[in-house]
């Protein structure tokens, strides 16, 4: 049985969105692989002990003009919901935790997997 998917949308800065699209293609996911790439980035972010801090840093982003929609497996969405509670415990004033968490995961994957051409 296929895992049910949940649609969610986030806003990104234009340049971050462009870098994301570029990286998805460079990594060989193709344009239809956007959700898969972002899902993998969320899963790896949630493995980091300091992910609430990274989510808090993402809260400082502005000029969020580009809308990105992704389909997330229900099981991962539940983990995101739990992560939101965890982040709010450490940073009670933070708004839009889910969007910040997804943005933080995209930024971390872009930063952590620098390709040889970028060096």
Steps between C-alpha positions, in 0.01 A plus 500: 500500500629846411567742783244780483643837405416837646537820297679786667635829371780728611636828378865537402722789401544523123872422510453206739225361277728531197786323684257229609380438142859497375611251766203268441599476134875470580425219744316315223149516647346673200228761531248245630739403779460824696282350774730197536807725533330724760362198693854359523629836621229516771584145614870582529429829682289319761798270573712797608510562874499878450218519244285732720779760486520465121121547479531812717768640266269440200243717677716805415443461124314773319394577141323166476342543158505158331235243593613138497254211548611151596332168570619355829427145623255500791754327727754778442232765557438347843873521574494864388207567738701347787803706397287817507410431864868435578609827332228704677620370837843652434382807304148587623477825300578345161226524236441278197707214637406250228604733217819594684581134560462420129700810401774406748517147360537633144774744604687233697495256211618771261781592740605149600515347156715743311601362165852514360399766245413742783844482664 
